[in-house]
Amino acid sequence: MPTTPTTPRTQLDPRTTTNPLVRAGGRWLGRLNDRFPWNHNDHFHGWILRRLPRRRRRALDVGCGTGLLVDRLRRAGATVVGLDADAAMAEVTAGRFAGDPGVTVRHGRFEDVPADGSFDVVTMVASLHHMDLEPALRHAAGVLAPGGRLLVVGLARIGAPRDLAVDLVSSFVNPVVGVAKSLRRSRVPAGVLGDDVPPVPMRDSRESYGEVRDTARRVLPGARFRQRLFFRYTLEWTSPTS
């Protein structure tokens, strides 16, 4: 029986390829990355802070995890609500900000947040792919006040040759960044979160980069989508003022 030829995309992707040279290269990069690990999500916090709207009295961080972005939003002058669907993560963040009246931490789902237009900023870092994409984007539009801003750092799967090309570049640049970051002193004091921080819940992305882009542009006219290095995309949208 004739066999279906393997696409170049599959042959080049170290996660799925049967090519022994590509697989060996992937293992080498994996060992190097394990030696110099760094947090890709935290890396994009600067992108979020640079795009905060001028009015940012109230911010919602969806999927707040251990609260690092909550802290940075608070320092930027916002009253912050941290939301996480994982009870253990919400507990960690609540403990971190105990006694700060400017931070409220909730355990719950994003779709249960009232769509009353009461937030100036909604941030999602590695959390949108845990939800149904289109309903979550529509709900974000309802949660935001006029002129409010949605800022997403997300994960998506490879769906086109260009997606793979960016991911491959990321794979080679990733350990270089890891080495550079390892040479810097951490800005977070040791022991801030203690030694018993639970693991962050993980989930594979269902939508491709292109599917996220097209859905966002359809649901949120004017949304700005960009695939980034280091296996992430950014999505920015400002709610109309009229």
TAJO-V230362 format. One record per residue. N is the residue number from 0. BURIAL is I if it has 24 or more other C-alpha atoms within 12 Angstrom, else O. Layout:
BEGIN
N|BURIAL + N|BURIAL
END
This chain:
BEGIN
0|O + 1|O + 2|O + 3|O + 4|O + 5|O + 6|O + 7|O + 8|I + 9|O + 10|O + 11|I + 12|I + 13|I + 14|I + 15|O + 16|O + 17|O + 18|O + 19|O + 20|O + 21|O + 22|O + 23|O + 24|O + 25|I + 26|O + 27|O + 28|I + 29|O + 30|O + 31|O + 32|I + 33|O + 34|O + 35|O + 36|O + 37|I + 38|O + 39|I + 40|I + 41|I + 42|I + 43|I + 44|I + 45|O + 46|O + 47|I + 48|I + 49|O + 50|I + 51|I + 52|I + 53|O + 54|O + 55|I + 56|I + 57|I + 58|I + 59|I + 60|I + 61|I + 62|I + 63|I + 64|I + 65|I + 66|I + 67|I + 68|I + 69|I + 70|I + 71|I + 72|I + 73|I + 74|O + 75|I + 76|O + 77|I + 78|I + 79|I + 80|I + 81|I + 82|I + 83|I + 84|I + 85|I + 86|I + 87|I + 88|I + 89|I + 90|I + 91|I + 92|I + 93|I + 94|O + 95|I + 96|I + 97|O + 98|O + 99|O + 100|O + 101|I + 102|I + 103|I + 104|I + 105|I + 106|I + 107|O + 108|I + 109|I + 110|I + 111|O + 112|I + 113|O + 114|O + 115|O + 116|I + 117|I + 118|I + 119|I + 120|I + 121|I + 122|I + 123|I + 124|I + 125|I + 126|I + 127|I + 128|I + 129|I + 130|I + 131|O + 132|I + 133|I + 134|O + 135|I + 136|I + 137|I + 138|I + 139|I + 140|I + 141|I + 142|I + 143|I + 144|I + 145|I + 146|I + 147|I + 148|I + 149|I + 150|I + 151|I + 152|I + 153|I + 154|I + 155|I + 156|I + 157|I + 158|O + 159|O + 160|O + 161|O + 162|I + 163|I + 164|I + 165|I + 166|I + 167|I + 168|O + 169|I + 170|I + 171|I + 172|O + 173|I + 174|I + 175|O + 176|I + 177|I + 178|O + 179|O + 180|O + 181|O + 182|O + 183|O + 184|O + 185|O + 186|O + 187|O + 188|O + 189|O + 190|O + 191|O + 192|O + 193|O + 194|O + 195|O + 196|O + 197|O + 198|O + 199|O + 200|O + 201|O + 202|O + 203|O + 204|I + 205|O + 206|I + 207|I + 208|I + 209|I + 210|I + 211|I + 212|I + 213|O + 214|I + 215|I + 216|O + 217|O + 218|I + 219|I + 220|O + 221|O + 222|I + 223|I + 224|I + 225|I + 226|I + 227|I + 228|I + 229|I + 230|I + 231|I + 232|I + 233|I + 234|I + 235|I + 236|I + 237|I + 238|I + 239|O + 240|O + 241|O
END
